[in-house]
Amino acid sequence: QVQLVESGGGLVQTGGSLKLSCAASDSTFSSSAMAWFRQPPGKEREFVGGIDWSGSKTFYQDSVKGRFTFSRDNAKNTVYLQMNSLKPEDTAVYYCTNYPSMDYWGRGTSVTVSS
């Protein structure tokens, strides 16, 4: 069964940057759109945005537009989330999933933005 593994989280100061990765164990999702979600502490999981199979189309939640950028490398079975100008409200566990079916999820990677 294909697995998704997120990595790259950590502690960063307000205004800082992080780049998250989501690696698939095989090429199952190379022809699939992928999405990122996040779950802030004590809150429900929320949609961040996603990227189509080719990487040519992306879509973002309004709160991250202009600060977050999705990309992918299908040769490496990996999608990326570049996060810039981070804010404390971006603190969350970040997950990737295949989209729109969302039947595979990673375990997430934690991002903490200190003020």
The 8 nearest C-alpha neighbors of each residue, nearest first, counted from 0:
[[1, 2, 24, 25, 103, 27, 3, 23],
 [0, 2, 24, 25, 23, 3, 27, 103],
 [3, 1, 24, 23, 0, 4, 105, 103],
 [2, 4, 105, 23, 22, 104, 21, 24],
 [5, 3, 105, 22, 21, 23, 2, 6],
 [4, 6, 21, 107, 20, 108, 105, 22],
 [7, 5, 20, 108, 19, 8, 21, 4],
 [8, 6, 19, 18, 20, 9, 108, 17],
 [9, 7, 110, 109, 108, 6, 19, 17],
 [8, 10, 110, 111, 109, 11, 7, 17],
 [9, 11, 111, 112, 110, 12, 8, 113],
 [12, 10, 112, 15, 113, 111, 9, 13],
 [11, 13, 113, 112, 15, 14, 114, 10],
 [14, 12, 86, 114, 85, 15, 113, 112],
 [13, 15, 84, 85, 12, 86, 16, 83],
 [14, 16, 85, 12, 13, 84, 11, 83],
 [17, 15, 83, 82, 85, 84, 14, 18],
 [18, 16, 82, 81, 19, 83, 8, 7],
 [19, 17, 81, 80, 82, 7, 20, 79],
 [18, 20, 7, 80, 79, 6, 8, 81],
 [21, 19, 79, 6, 5, 78, 7, 22],
 [22, 20, 5, 78, 4, 77, 79, 3],
 [21, 23, 77, 4, 3, 76, 20, 5],
 [22, 24, 3, 76, 25, 2, 77, 4],
 [25, 23, 2, 1, 3, 22, 26, 76],
 [24, 26, 23, 27, 1, 76, 28, 2],
 [25, 27, 29, 28, 76, 23, 24, 73],
 [26, 28, 25, 29, 1, 30, 23, 31],
 [29, 27, 31, 30, 26, 97, 76, 32],
 [28, 30, 26, 73, 31, 27, 52, 76],
 [31, 29, 52, 28, 32, 27, 53, 26],
 [32, 30, 52, 28, 29, 33, 97, 51],
 [31, 33, 51, 52, 98, 50, 97, 34],
 [32, 34, 97, 98, 50, 49, 96, 31],
 [35, 33, 49, 96, 95, 48, 98, 97],
 [34, 36, 95, 47, 48, 94, 49, 96],
 [37, 35, 46, 47, 94, 45, 93, 95],
 [36, 38, 93, 45, 92, 44, 91, 94],
 [37, 39, 44, 91, 92, 43, 45, 42],
 [38, 40, 91, 42, 90, 41, 92, 37],
 [41, 39, 42, 91, 38, 90, 92, 43],
 [40, 42, 39, 43, 38, 91, 44, 92],
 [43, 41, 39, 40, 38, 44, 45, 91],
 [42, 44, 38, 45, 41, 39, 40, 37],
 [43, 45, 38, 37, 36, 42, 46, 39],
 [46, 44, 37, 36, 38, 43, 47, 39],
 [45, 47, 36, 48, 35, 37, 60, 44],
 [48, 46, 36, 60, 35, 59, 45, 37],
 [49, 47, 59, 58, 35, 60, 34, 46],
 [48, 50, 34, 58, 33, 57, 35, 59],
 [49, 51, 57, 33, 32, 56, 54, 34],
 [50, 52, 32, 54, 56, 53, 57, 33],
 [53, 51, 32, 31, 30, 54, 29, 50],
 [54, 52, 55, 51, 30, 56, 50, 71],
 [53, 55, 51, 56, 52, 50, 71, 70],
 [54, 56, 53, 51, 57, 50, 52, 70],
 [57, 55, 51, 54, 50, 58, 53, 52],
 [56, 58, 50, 49, 51, 55, 59, 69],
 [59, 57, 48, 49, 50, 56, 60, 47],
 [60, 58, 48, 64, 47, 61, 63, 49],
 [59, 61, 47, 62, 48, 63, 64, 46],
 [62, 60, 64, 63, 59, 47, 65, 48],
 [61, 63, 60, 64, 59, 47, 66, 65],
 [64, 62, 66, 61, 67, 60, 65, 59],
 [65, 63, 61, 66, 59, 62, 67, 60],
 [64, 66, 67, 63, 68, 83, 62, 61],
 [67, 65, 83, 63, 64, 84, 82, 68],
 [68, 66, 82, 81, 63, 65, 83, 64],
 [69, 67, 81, 80, 82, 70, 66, 65],
 [70, 68, 80, 79, 81, 50, 67, 57],
 [69, 71, 79, 78, 54, 80, 68, 50],
 [72, 70, 78, 79, 77, 54, 73, 69],
 [71, 73, 77, 74, 75, 76, 78, 70],
 [74, 72, 76, 75, 29, 71, 77, 26],
 [73, 75, 72, 76, 77, 29, 26, 71],
 [74, 76, 73, 77, 72, 22, 26, 23],
 [77, 75, 73, 23, 74, 26, 22, 72],
 [78, 76, 22, 75, 72, 21, 71, 23],
 [79, 77, 71, 21, 70, 20, 72, 22],
 [80, 78, 20, 70, 19, 69, 71, 21],
 [79, 81, 69, 19, 18, 68, 82, 20],
 [82, 80, 18, 68, 67, 17, 19, 69],
 [81, 83, 67, 17, 16, 18, 66, 80],
 [82, 84, 16, 66, 85, 67, 15, 81],
 [85, 83, 14, 15, 66, 16, 86, 82],
 [84, 86, 14, 83, 13, 15, 16, 89],
 [85, 87, 13, 88, 89, 112, 14, 84],
 [86, 88, 112, 89, 90, 113, 114, 13],
 [89, 87, 90, 86, 112, 39, 91, 85],
 [90, 88, 87, 86, 91, 85, 112, 111],
 [91, 89, 111, 88, 110, 112, 87, 39],
 [92, 90, 39, 38, 110, 37, 109, 89],
 [91, 93, 109, 38, 108, 37, 107, 110],
 [94, 92, 37, 107, 108, 36, 91, 109],
 [95, 93, 107, 36, 35, 37, 105, 92],
 [96, 94, 35, 34, 104, 105, 36, 21],
 [95, 97, 104, 34, 101, 103, 33, 98],
 [98, 96, 33, 101, 32, 103, 34, 99],
 [99, 97, 33, 100, 32, 101, 34, 96],
 [98, 100, 101, 97, 32, 33, 34, 96],
 [99, 101, 98, 102, 97, 103, 96, 32],
 [102, 100, 97, 98, 96, 99, 103, 104],
 [101, 103, 100, 104, 97, 96, 98, 99],
 [104, 102, 96, 101, 97, 105, 3, 2],
 [105, 103, 96, 95, 3, 106, 102, 94],
 [104, 106, 3, 4, 107, 94, 95, 5],
 [107, 105, 104, 4, 94, 5, 108, 3],
 [106, 108, 94, 93, 105, 5, 92, 109],
 [107, 109, 8, 93, 92, 6, 5, 110],
 [108, 110, 92, 8, 91, 9, 93, 111],
 [111, 109, 8, 9, 90, 91, 92, 10],
 [110, 112, 90, 10, 9, 11, 113, 109],
 [113, 111, 87, 11, 12, 90, 13, 10],
 [112, 114, 12, 13, 87, 11, 111, 10],
 [113, 13, 87, 12, 112, 86, 14, 11]]
